[in-house]
Amino acid sequence: MELKKLELGVEFEMEFPEEETLSENDPTLKAMKESARQLGLAFETDKENP
């Protein structure tokens, strides 16, 4: 099979309770970002719950 382009993706969505927020400095978030970077994956956060 000859392909010109192949893209694969995985998406995770996490929703926090309204009373809980996630800081950009949270150690868990930082570890997730670093893991994604090492795997060559894009990592985005929704700014609704910074």
C-alpha positions as CSV (number, residue, x, y, z in Angstrom):
1,M,0.0,0.0,0.0
2,E,1.5,3.3,-1.0
3,L,0.4,6.3,1.1
4,K,1.2,9.9,0.5
5,K,0.5,10.8,4.1
6,L,-0.6,9.1,7.3
7,E,-1.7,10.8,10.5
8,L,-2.6,9.0,13.7
9,G,-3.9,10.7,16.8
10,V,-4.9,10.2,20.3
11,E,-6.8,12.7,22.3
12,F,-7.4,12.9,26.0
13,E,-9.8,15.2,27.6
14,M,-9.9,15.9,31.3
15,E,-12.5,18.0,33.0
16,F,-12.0,19.3,36.5
17,P,-14.8,20.1,39.0
18,E,-15.6,23.8,39.0
19,E,-14.0,24.3,42.4
20,E,-10.7,22.8,41.3
21,T,-8.3,24.5,38.9
22,L,-5.1,23.4,37.3
23,S,-2.0,25.6,37.4
24,E,0.5,25.7,34.6
25,N,3.1,25.1,37.4
26,D,1.4,21.9,38.6
27,P,4.0,19.1,38.7
28,T,1.7,16.5,37.1
29,L,0.9,18.9,34.2
30,K,4.6,19.6,33.7
31,A,5.4,15.8,33.6
32,M,2.6,15.3,31.1
33,K,4.0,18.0,28.9
34,E,7.5,16.6,29.1
35,S,6.3,13.1,28.3
36,A,4.4,14.4,25.2
37,R,7.5,16.4,24.1
38,Q,9.7,13.3,24.4
39,L,7.3,11.3,22.2
40,G,7.1,14.1,19.7
41,L,3.4,14.8,20.4
42,A,1.5,18.1,20.6
43,F,0.2,19.1,24.0
44,E,-2.5,21.7,24.4
45,T,-4.4,22.9,27.4
46,D,-7.8,24.6,27.4
47,K,-7.5,28.1,28.9
48,E,-11.0,27.9,30.4
49,N,-9.5,26.2,33.4
50,P,-5.9,27.5,33.6
